[in-house]
Every structure is written in C-alpha cells, then in structure tokens.
Amino acid sequence: MFENPSPQAIGELLRRVRTVAVVGLSPNDARPSHRVARAMQRFGWRIVPVRPAVSAVLGEPAYPALEDIPPDLRTGIDLVEVFLAPARVDAIVDQCIALGLSAIWLQDGVINESAAQRARDAGLTVVMDRCVWRDYVAMVSE
C-alpha cells in the first residue's frame, strides 16, 4: 500500500520548489486548482499551467501537455501538481517518467495508488491526496 513521504520530507520538498507545472489548472478563479496555484504564485512559486485549449492562466503561458513545455523551461520544473480525475493520473505519471521529472503531487481527492507507486518505483518523489497549499502554509511559511 502506498504511503506518503514523512511530514519532514514533504516540508523539505516544499522548501525546494520554485517552479511547478500545474496539470489541470483552470482559468476559472472559483476552481480549487486556480485558487491553490494563485496562492502558491503569491508565495513566490513560478506556475506553469498545463491545460489544453487555453493560452494562459495566471499570467503564464499554458501548454496542452507536459511534453509541450519547452525543454529549457521543463528542466527547471521542481514539481508536477495534478488536479485531474484519478483515472487520468496514469498518463501523467507516464509523462513524468518519460520526461525525467523528479516529483509529482496528487492534490486532495486525487488518489491512484498504483500510479503513485509506479512513479515512486521510477524514482520520483510522490505525494498523494494532500493539499500543497495547506501543507506549504503549515510546514514552510510559518
């Protein structure tokens, strides 16, 4: 059964993050993905929106998929944050592994244990079913 990293390891991850690709980032400011990403942007994180059919979100250019992010920007991504249905996580994990990304965060309610374990087995740091904003406020921004 999948287990999240320790609170100390999660805190260390959050202190290292500077650029995050937010998969499923909505342009609608009433959606949780938008509110969380906007808050993290205010904490100094660079947000890279990943969402088809939009050109920009939160003042940043949006990309249809992780592999569409320009390589020079993609190499600076510290975390992939996922706001998608659990059934869509497998494809995102496959992309993270193929692109050599180092960490993936599955937001509250995004639970896919087999995909999370597969990502961990491939060497990614994986956090599942937690809110990055809540954890950042609790662990880092004190």
C-alpha positions in Angstrom: 0.0 0.0 0.0 1.3 3.5 -0.9 2.4 5.8 1.8 3.2 9.5 1.5 6.7 10.7 2.5 7.1 11.8 6.1 6.0 15.3 7.1 9.7 16.3 7.3 10.4 15.0 3.7 7.3 16.9 2.4 8.4 20.1 4.1 11.9 19.7 2.6 10.3 19.2 -0.9 8.1 22.3 -0.4 11.1 24.4 0.6 13.0 23.3 -2.6 10.2 24.0 -5.0 10.5 27.1 -7.2 8.7 26.1 -10.4 5.6 23.9 -10.5 3.7 22.6 -13.5 0.0 22.5 -12.6 -1.8 19.9 -14.6 -5.5 20.7 -14.9 -5.1 24.4 -13.9 -8.4 26.0 -14.5 -8.7 29.6 -15.8 -11.9 29.8 -13.6 -10.9 31.6 -10.4 -13.6 29.8 -8.5 -12.0 26.4 -9.1 -9.7 24.9 -6.4 -6.8 24.5 -8.9 -6.9 28.2 -9.7 -7.1 29.3 -6.1 -4.3 27.0 -4.9 -2.0 27.9 -7.9 -2.7 31.6 -7.3 -1.8 31.3 -3.7 1.4 29.4 -4.4 2.3 32.1 -7.0 1.9 34.7 -4.3 4.4 32.7 -2.2 6.9 33.1 -5.0 6.5 29.9 -7.0 6.5 30.1 -10.8 3.4 28.4 -12.1 3.5 26.6 -15.5 -0.1 25.9 -16.5 -0.8 22.6 -18.2 -4.3 22.6 -19.8 -5.4 22.2 -23.3 -7.5 24.8 -25.1 -6.3 27.8 -23.1 -3.5 30.1 -24.0 -2.6 31.4 -20.5 -3.6 31.2 -16.8 -2.5 33.4 -14.0 -0.5 35.5 -16.5 1.6 32.5 -17.6 1.5 30.8 -21.0 -0.4 27.5 -20.8 0.7 24.2 -22.5 -1.6 21.4 -23.6 0.6 18.7 -22.0 3.8 18.3 -20.1 5.7 17.3 -23.2 4.7 20.6 -24.9 6.5 22.7 -22.3 9.7 24.0 -23.9 12.7 21.8 -22.8 14.6 24.8 -21.2 11.5 25.5 -19.0 10.7 21.9 -18.4 14.2 21.2 -17.0 13.5 23.8 -14.2 10.3 22.2 -13.1 10.6 21.0 -9.5 7.1 19.6 -9.0 4.2 18.5 -11.1 1.0 19.2 -9.3 -2.1 17.3 -10.5 -5.7 18.4 -10.4 -7.3 15.7 -12.5 -9.6 12.7 -12.0 -7.7 9.7 -10.6 -8.3 7.7 -13.8 -6.2 10.3 -15.7 -3.2 10.1 -13.4 -1.6 7.0 -15.1 -0.9 9.0 -18.3 0.5 11.9 -16.3 2.8 9.6 -14.4 4.0 8.1 -17.7 4.8 11.6 -19.0 6.7 12.5 -15.8 8.8 9.3 -16.0 9.5 9.8 -19.7 10.5 13.4 -19.2 12.7 12.7 -16.2 10.7 14.9 -13.9 11.5 14.5 -10.2 8.4 15.0 -8.1 4.6 14.7 -8.5 1.9 15.9 -6.1 -1.6 14.5 -6.4 -3.9 17.1 -4.9 -6.7 16.3 -2.3 -9.0 13.6 -3.6 -6.7 12.6 -6.4 -6.0 9.0 -5.4 -4.4 6.4 -7.7 -2.3 4.1 -5.6 -0.9 2.0 -8.5 0.2 5.1 -10.4 1.7 6.7 -7.3 3.6 3.5 -6.6 4.8 3.2 -10.2 6.1 6.8 -10.0 7.9 6.2 -6.8 9.4 3.0 -8.2 10.7 5.1 -11.1 12.5 7.4 -8.6 10.0 10.2 -8.3 9.1 11.8 -5.0 5.3 11.3 -4.8 2.7 12.9 -2.5 -0.9 11.8 -2.9 -4.2 13.1 -1.6 -2.9 16.2 0.1 -3.2 19.9 -0.5 0.0 21.6 -1.5 -1.2 25.0 -0.3 -2.3 23.7 3.1 0.9 21.8 3.6 3.0 24.8 2.5 1.3 27.1 4.9 1.6 24.5 7.8 5.2 23.4 7.1 7.1 26.2 5.4 5.6 29.7 5.6 5.4 29.8 9.4 
